[in-house]
Amino acid sequence: MGQREAKPEKTEGQIEATLSLYRSKKAKAGKQLEDARSKAAKAEKQLEEEEAGDDPPLPPQIDPPLQPPQWIIWRLGGIPRLLLPIPRPLLGKYHYKEPLSSLAEEYKSGNPIFLEKIKVLTEQYAAIRRTRGDGNCFFRSFMFAYLEHILQSQDREEIDRITVIVEQCRKTLLSLGSGYAEFTFKDTFSLFLEQLESVLSGKEACISHEELVQRSRDQSVSDYVVMSFRYITSGEIRKRSEFFEPFIQGLSNTSNTSVEQFCKSSVEPMGEESDHVHITALSDALGVPIRIVCLDCSHDDKGSVSVNHHDFTPAAHKVTDANNGGVVALEPFFTLLYRPGHYDILYPK
């Protein structure tokens, strides 16, 4: 068996050339790594400043909800590994409300019917507060708008009423045999009531409007309250299954979808979109009257446009007119703007 031929030893010049090439590649890689770290640190600092500092001035054009995502470098062990999108905030791009003109900017290159309807909206409404389009936008809009209503009205009686209602909802879920242990929804209910108490002045833990915005942007708080609303909605639908069943079957476009299946698949899971069934159930369960303004492409045969709205008014907020004995619905606590597949908060002039 022949012996392997010995490789000739490298000369000092060859060794030096190899070392020089290695040093050059190492320096280049080090510079690339340093540049990446610098960019990541700059992006991270910018995000921190935006969260901690004052809001930047409103830009002339507002990004649409489905804008291409921004990008940041996610670092693992100090080394750039992956590019991840920065999602829109859970509530609003800025701490303050946006003028309704920002909505017109969003559609300036789109459907002219939307622009016409936005003009009609500006006659009654002044501003909009956006929510993230993650399937929870109705419940999140409801959460912030209701808490904001309590913060502004300082209505102690309303909080006491809601506290009793939430306890009734807890008992309803237990009596229906929801399949969940009590602690599953008990904690979410408690957190919702804590947020209500926190917006009353005179309390030691009372929060400002800016702090309410910050809390509503905190996913650990916001998502828990959204979950509590989903459980309350599910309990109301199941409790009044005979009333809701025809609407549910119409939505699902199938005759074998039960109320139980609908609640398990389309109400309780996070990220599932809402429609009039969810709105009716939550409004009725909590006794909170709300208005939904619809912004869509509909128009009449002559091409003229108008903006339709629907008031969801629970029986608890309907009173009898002393003069004619008719039923009078109280004014909605707040208004939400519905665009196909999404809800935001509208503010009147």
N, C-alpha and C positions, 0 to 999 in steps of 0.2 A: 504494500500500500504506500503510494508516494507521499512524501511529506509536503505540506503546504508551503509554498514559496513565501519567504519573509518579505514584507512590504518595505520599500526603501524609506529610511528615516527622512523626515522633512528637514529642510534647511532652516536656518534661523530667519531668513528672509520670508520663506513660506509661512512659518509660524507667526511672524510679525504681521503679515498680510491678513492671515485668518483672524488674528486678535483684533486688528484694526477694523475689519468688516463687522465683527461681532459687536465691538464698541459702538460703531456707527448705527447698527440696527437697534441696539439697546437704547441709545440716546434718542433715536427717532421715536421708538415705542414709548419712552418715558415722556417725551414732549406731547405725544398724542394723548397719553393718559392724563397729563397735567392739564391740557386744554379741555378735555372732557370733564375733569373734576371742576375746573373753573366755571364752565358753562352751567354745570349742575348746581354749583353753589350759588351762582348768580340767579338762576331760575328759582331756587329754593328761597333765597333772600327776598326776591320780588314777591313771591307768594305770601311770605310772612308779613311783609310790609303792607300788602293789600288787605290782609286780614286784620292786622293790628292798627294800621293807620287810618287816616280819613279816607273817605271814598273819593276816587278820582272823579274829575268832571265828566259829566255825561257826554259820550261821543256823539257826533252828528248822526251816525248810523248804528242802530242796535242790531246785534247779531240775531238771526232767526233761531228758534229753538233747536232746529236740526243742523246747526252750523257744524262745519268740519272741526273736529276736536283740536285743541291746542296740545302741545307735547312737552313733557319734561323728562329728564333722565332719572330713572330709578336706580339708586346706587345700593349695591350689596357689598358690604365690607370695604366701602370706599372706592369700588371699581364700577364703572358704568357697565350695566348689563343689558338693559332693556328700555325701550321707549313705551310709555304708557299714556293714555289720554287723560286729560284733566276734565272730569265731568262738570256740567253746569252746577252751580250751587243748588242745594235743596230748595232754597227760597230766594229768588231775586238775584240779579247780577250785582246789584249795589244794595247798600243798607237802606237807601231811600226808595220811594216810589218813582217809577218812570213816567214821564208825560205820555199821554195817549198818542202824541205825534210819533213816538218811537215805533208804535205799531204800524203806522202808515209807512214809515221808512222800510219796515220789514217787507211790506207787500208792494213797494213802489214799482217793482219789475214783474209783479205777478198778476193775478186776476183783477181786472178793474172793478168787478163787483165788490170785492173785499174793500177796496179803497173807498168806494161810494158808501159802503156801510160804516166804515170807520169814521167818515165825515158825519154821518148821522149820530154815531156814538158820541162824538165830541160835543154834541149839543147838550148832553146830559152828564157825561162822565169826563173826568179830568186826568185820571192817572191809572196805571196798571202796575201790579206787583206780580212778577212771574214766579212760577214754580217749575221744578225740574220735571221733564216729561219722562218719568220712569214707571208709569202705570199707577202711581200713588198720588197723582197730582190733584185729583178731586179731594181726597181725604186730607192731604197736606194743606191745600188751600182752605178747606173748611176749618182745620185746626188753627191756622194762624189768624184767619179772619174772625173767628169766634173769640179767640183769646184777645185779639186787638179790640174787639167790640167791648169786652168786659173791662179791659184796661182803660178805655176811653169813658165808658159809662159808670164804672165803679159800682156796679149793681150787685150788692151783697145778696139781695133776695134771689137773684138769678143763679148765683153760685150755690146757694142753699137748695134751690129747686133742682139743679143739675146733680148735686150730690145725692139727693134722694133717688133721682132717676137712674143714676149709674148703679146704685145699690140694687134697684129693681132689675136692671139689666143683668147684673151678676146672678141674681136668684133665677132669672129666666133661663140663662145658659145652663145653670145647674139642673133645673127642673126638666129641661129638654134633653138632657143627657148628651151634651155636645161631643163627648168623646175625649175632652181635654180635662186634665186635672185642674182643680180650681186655681192653683198657683200660676197656671199658664196665662190666664187673663187677669187675675187679681192684681198682679204687679203693674200691668199696663194701665188698668183703671186707676190705681193709686197714683201713678205718675201723672196721668191726665189731671186728676184733681189737685195735685201739687202745683201744676202749672197754673191752674185757675186761681188758687190761693195766692200765688206769687205775684199776680198782677194787681192785687188790691193794695192801695196805699195805706200807710199806717202800720203795715206789717214789718217786722224786723228784716225779713228776707224779700221785701218788695223789690221788684225789678223795674227798670225803665223800658221805654219802647225799644231803644237800641239793644238792650239786653234781651228783650223778647225776640228780636230778629236773630240775634246770635244763637239763642237757645233753639230756635226753630231751624237753624242751619246745622245744629249739632245732631248728627245722625243717631247717636245713642239716645237722645231725647225725642227727636222728631219721629223716628220710626216706631218707637214704643207707643206714642200717642196715636199714630196712624193705625197700629195694630189694635189698639183699644177700640177705635172706631169700626174697624173691620169686624171685630167680635160682636160689638153692639148691633151692627147692621145685620150680621148673620142671625143673631138671636131674634131680631124683630121680624125678619123674613120667615124664619121657621115657625115663630109663634103665630103669625098670620098667613100660614101657608096657603090657605084657600084663596085669599085675596091675591097673593103674588104669583101663584102658580100659572095662570093664563099668560101673564106678562113674561114669565121666565121661559115658558115653552115657545112663545113668539120670538124671544131673543135668540134662543139656541137653535131655532129652526128644526126642532125634532120633538116628537110627541112623547119620547120616553125619558126625558131629562127630569128627574125629580127635584123637588125643592132642596132636599138633602144634598144631592149631587152638585147642584148649582152653588150652594153655599160652600161646599168643600173645595170646589174647583175654581170658582169665579168671584168669591167674596172674601174668604178668609186668607188665602195666600197673598203675600206681599207682591206687588208688581202687576196685579190683575186690574185691568181698566174698569172704570165705573160708567154706568148709564143711569137712566131714570129710575130703575128699580133700586139701585144702591142709594141714590139721592133721596127718594121717597122714604125708604126704610130708615135711614139715619136721621133725617129731619123729623119723622114721626116719633122715632124712639126717644130722641133727646128733647123733642118739643121745641125745635129751633127753626123758625121761619127763614127761608133764604130765597134769593132770586137768581135765576140762571139766565143770562143774556146770551143769545146764540149768534155767532158770527159765521155765516156759511155763504155758499154761492147761490142760494135760492133767490128768485125774483118772479114777478107776476108776468102775465102774457104780454104786457106793454113794455116790459123791461125795467119798470120802476122798482126800486128796492126799499125795504124797510127792515128794521132790526127787531126781531121777535124776542120776547122773554117769557119765562114761566115762573110763577111764584109757587114754591112748595111751602104750604102753610098747614102745620099740624092742627088738629082739632083743639088742642090746648090753647092755641093762640087765635081762635075765632070767637068773637064776642057778638052778642045780639044788639042790634041798633034799637035804642029806646024809642025812637020815633016811628019806625015802620016794622019793627020786629024781625027785620032781615038779618042775615049773618054778615058780619063785617070782619074781614081778615086784617090782622095787625101788619104793620110794615115789616118787611124782611130785616133781619139783623145786619145782613151784608149781601153783596152781589158778587157772583162769580161769572167770568167770561168763558163761554164754551166755544172752542173751535174744534173741528172734527178730530177727536182723539185726545183732546187736551183741555185742561182747566187752568185759569189764572184768576187773580183777584182784581175786581174793578172798584174804583173809587168815584163817587158822584162829585159833582161840582159843589 
